[in-house]
Structures are given as structure tokens and as C-alpha cells.
């Protein structure tokens, strides 16, 4: 049996890598990829909790399913927005998207 | 060490390598492919956790749909042409933030006394499905609606506007 904590540690590592990616990248599509990594790390956590702590209720699995669905919606919408920004400004560099900053 | 433990470390290591490749690769297409590698390995982890349905969904949606969308976005925005502007100047700060988040999470994992854990066991597809459509029917419909609205919104936002 794999120790329960090891799943949590792996998920923490993946989440930290995702945080680094969001902060260190300039390209909006690459930032989106890092966000996907973070959502995925959360899913590992949810499923590990569901399987190890509440095996009869498997709420965590249902929740992870919802997270995946929302992630799919998020990617679709975010990519549409990125395409629109690229069309208007010919760039996907987030440093140049400062129109609403004051 | 049993086979599942060895497999866990293998899958975990490769998924971590994929994740690090995603955030450090200089080539955007390579970054997307590293992401696929990481996501498929996580699907393997789900199988180790006996969450077969989630593993299937992971491969279909993450490995298939989301990756294709990301690759299309990379092509349509010609994101690969700008190699220099890919990484931010605040990289050291980003590493610091990542390490800080990791430290907090590890502190939380080791600082918590967990309830008694049980041996992972498989949940039959039909039980999961009937629970999804009975007990969780309203959240399920809500999330379907979210997906529908998001897709319609995406079409409207990405549509080329006609000249007036």
C-alpha cells in the first residue's frame, strides 16, 4: 500500500511547480498550461482523500470530475480571450496587457 | 517494495519531470507536449488509486481535448516566435513563491493528524454513475450549464466581427 502522505507530497510538488510557472512565464498560453498543472495537482489530492479516507462515499471523485469539467470550460474561454487579445494587439505577452491597470 | 509502490514513484517522477519541463521549456510546443506527459502520468496515478473512471476522463479531456486546444492556440497566436519574451524578469521571485507554497503545503501535510486510512479499493462504475445522477444530479446539471455557457461565450468572443 502506497503511503497516503506520498500522494499529498506529490500533489504539493506539482502545485508548487504550477505556481512557479504562472509567475515566471510571460506568454498567456503558457500561463494557462501552468494553471492546468495546478488544477491537476488539486485533483490528485481530492482523489487520494476520497480513496484513502472516505471509500464508501467517493465524494472526492465526483468533485474531481467537476474540477475537470470546469477546467475544460476555463481553457475554452481563456483561449478565446487570448485569441481576441492577439487579434487586437498582435501579442500574447501579459506584460503588454495593461489597459485596465492604473 | 511492492509493484504498486515502484509504479507510484515512477509515475510521480515522470509527471514531475513533465511539469518542470512545462514551466521551463524554451519551446512552446515542447512545453505543451511536456504537459501531456505529466497529465497522462497523473492518469496512471488515478489507476493506482483505483479511480479508473477519472483516469479515462483525464486521458480523454486533458490528454486529448485540452492539449489540442492549447496547441491550436499556440499556432494561431504564433507564440513560438518570441523566445526571449517567454520568461519573466521576476523569475527568482517566482522560484521563491513556489518554494514558499511548497513549504506551507508540506508543513500542512505533516502537521495534520490524519484519520485512519484504508486500503484503496475499486468503486464500480455503475455505483459512481448512479450517485452522479441521483445524489449529485443538481451539481451535475449546473456544471453542464457552466460548460455550455462557457463554450457559447468562447465562440462569441473568438468570432471575427463583420465590418459595419
HADDOCK unambig.tbl for C-alpha pairs under 7 A between the chains (distance, minus, plus):
assign (segid A and resid 1 and name CA) (segid B and resid 5 and name CA) 6.96 0.50 0.50
assign (segid A and resid 1 and name CA) (segid B and resid 119 and name CA) 6.83 0.50 0.50
assign (segid A and resid 2 and name CA) (segid B and resid 5 and name CA) 5.49 0.50 0.50
assign (segid A and resid 8 and name CA) (segid B and resid 109 and name CA) 6.98 0.50 0.50
assign (segid A and resid 9 and name CA) (segid B and resid 106 and name CA) 6.65 0.50 0.50
assign (segid A and resid 10 and name CA) (segid B and resid 12 and name CA) 6.67 0.50 0.50
assign (segid A and resid 12 and name CA) (segid B and resid 102 and name CA) 5.95 0.50 0.50
assign (segid A and resid 12 and name CA) (segid B and resid 105 and name CA) 6.03 0.50 0.50
assign (segid A and resid 13 and name CA) (segid B and resid 102 and name CA) 6.35 0.50 0.50
assign (segid A and resid 14 and name CA) (segid B and resid 16 and name CA) 6.35 0.50 0.50
assign (segid A and resid 14 and name CA) (segid B and resid 19 and name CA) 6.70 0.50 0.50
assign (segid A and resid 16 and name CA) (segid B and resid 98 and name CA) 4.72 0.50 0.50
assign (segid A and resid 16 and name CA) (segid B and resid 99 and name CA) 6.72 0.50 0.50
assign (segid A and resid 16 and name CA) (segid B and resid 101 and name CA) 5.94 0.50 0.50
assign (segid A and resid 16 and name CA) (segid B and resid 102 and name CA) 5.39 0.50 0.50
assign (segid A and resid 17 and name CA) (segid B and resid 19 and name CA) 6.66 0.50 0.50
assign (segid A and resid 17 and name CA) (segid B and resid 20 and name CA) 6.44 0.50 0.50
assign (segid A and resid 17 and name CA) (segid B and resid 98 and name CA) 6.40 0.50 0.50
assign (segid A and resid 19 and name CA) (segid B and resid 98 and name CA) 5.54 0.50 0.50
assign (segid A and resid 20 and name CA) (segid B and resid 94 and name CA) 5.12 0.50 0.50
assign (segid A and resid 20 and name CA) (segid B and resid 95 and name CA) 5.76 0.50 0.50
assign (segid A and resid 20 and name CA) (segid B and resid 97 and name CA) 6.82 0.50 0.50
assign (segid A and resid 20 and name CA) (segid B and resid 98 and name CA) 4.97 0.50 0.50
assign (segid A and resid 21 and name CA) (segid B and resid 23 and name CA) 4.84 0.50 0.50
assign (segid A and resid 23 and name CA) (segid B and resid 94 and name CA) 5.27 0.50 0.50
assign (segid A and resid 24 and name CA) (segid B and resid 87 and name CA) 5.74 0.50 0.50
assign (segid A and resid 24 and name CA) (segid B and resid 88 and name CA) 5.07 0.50 0.50
assign (segid A and resid 24 and name CA) (segid B and resid 90 and name CA) 6.42 0.50 0.50
assign (segid A and resid 24 and name CA) (segid B and resid 91 and name CA) 5.00 0.50 0.50
assign (segid A and resid 24 and name CA) (segid B and resid 94 and name CA) 5.57 0.50 0.50
assign (segid A and resid 25 and name CA) (segid B and resid 86 and name CA) 5.88 0.50 0.50
assign (segid A and resid 25 and name CA) (segid B and resid 87 and name CA) 4.64 0.50 0.50
assign (segid A and resid 25 and name CA) (segid B and resid 88 and name CA) 5.43 0.50 0.50
assign (segid A and resid 26 and name CA) (segid B and resid 85 and name CA) 6.64 0.50 0.50
assign (segid A and resid 26 and name CA) (segid B and resid 86 and name CA) 5.13 0.50 0.50
assign (segid A and resid 26 and name CA) (segid B and resid 87 and name CA) 5.49 0.50 0.50
assign (segid A and resid 26 and name CA) (segid B and resid 88 and name CA) 5.53 0.50 0.50
assign (segid A and resid 27 and name CA) (segid B and resid 86 and name CA) 5.66 0.50 0.50
assign (segid A and resid 29 and name CA) (segid B and resid 74 and name CA) 6.91 0.50 0.50
assign (segid A and resid 34 and name CA) (segid B and resid 23 and name CA) 6.82 0.50 0.50
assign (segid A and resid 37 and name CA) (segid B and resid 19 and name CA) 6.99 0.50 0.50
assign (segid A and resid 48 and name CA) (segid B and resid 49 and name CA) 6.93 0.50 0.50
assign (segid A and resid 51 and name CA) (segid B and resid 49 and name CA) 6.73 0.50 0.50
assign (segid A and resid 51 and name CA) (segid B and resid 120 and name CA) 5.57 0.50 0.50
assign (segid A and resid 52 and name CA) (segid B and resid 117 and name CA) 5.06 0.50 0.50
assign (segid A and resid 52 and name CA) (segid B and resid 118 and name CA) 5.20 0.50 0.50
assign (segid A and resid 52 and name CA) (segid B and resid 119 and name CA) 6.60 0.50 0.50
assign (segid A and resid 52 and name CA) (segid B and resid 120 and name CA) 5.88 0.50 0.50
assign (segid A and resid 53 and name CA) (segid B and resid 117 and name CA) 5.24 0.50 0.50
assign (segid A and resid 53 and name CA) (segid B and resid 118 and name CA) 6.46 0.50 0.50
assign (segid A and resid 62 and name CA) (segid B and resid 132 and name CA) 6.96 0.50 0.50
assign (segid A and resid 65 and name CA) (segid B and resid 54 and name CA) 6.90 0.50 0.50
assign (segid A and resid 66 and name CA) (segid B and resid 143 and name CA) 6.78 0.50 0.50
assign (segid A and resid 70 and name CA) (segid B and resid 147 and name CA) 6.90 0.50 0.50
assign (segid A and resid 72 and name CA) (segid B and resid 66 and name CA) 6.61 0.50 0.50
assign (segid A and resid 73 and name CA) (segid B and resid 147 and name CA) 5.15 0.50 0.50
assign (segid A and resid 73 and name CA) (segid B and resid 150 and name CA) 5.50 0.50 0.50
assign (segid A and resid 73 and name CA) (segid B and resid 151 and name CA) 6.72 0.50 0.50
assign (segid A and resid 76 and name CA) (segid B and resid 151 and name CA) 6.52 0.50 0.50
assign (segid A and resid 76 and name CA) (segid B and resid 154 and name CA) 6.19 0.50 0.50
assign (segid A and resid 77 and name CA) (segid B and resid 150 and name CA) 5.89 0.50 0.50
assign (segid A and resid 77 and name CA) (segid B and resid 151 and name CA) 6.77 0.50 0.50
assign (segid A and resid 77 and name CA) (segid B and resid 153 and name CA) 6.80 0.50 0.50
assign (segid A and resid 77 and name CA) (segid B and resid 154 and name CA) 4.73 0.50 0.50
assign (segid A and resid 79 and name CA) (segid B and resid 73 and name CA) 6.42 0.50 0.50
assign (segid A and resid 80 and name CA) (segid B and resid 154 and name CA) 5.18 0.50 0.50
assign (segid A and resid 80 and name CA) (segid B and resid 157 and name CA) 5.96 0.50 0.50
assign (segid A and resid 80 and name CA) (segid B and resid 158 and name CA) 4.83 0.50 0.50
assign (segid A and resid 81 and name CA) (segid B and resid 157 and name CA) 6.49 0.50 0.50
assign (segid A and resid 81 and name CA) (segid B and resid 158 and name CA) 6.82 0.50 0.50
assign (segid A and resid 83 and name CA) (segid B and resid 77 and name CA) 6.71 0.50 0.50
assign (segid A and resid 83 and name CA) (segid B and resid 158 and name CA) 6.42 0.50 0.50
assign (segid A and resid 84 and name CA) (segid B and resid 157 and name CA) 6.91 0.50 0.50
assign (segid A and resid 84 and name CA) (segid B and resid 158 and name CA) 5.82 0.50 0.50
assign (segid A and resid 86 and name CA) (segid B and resid 77 and name CA) 6.24 0.50 0.50
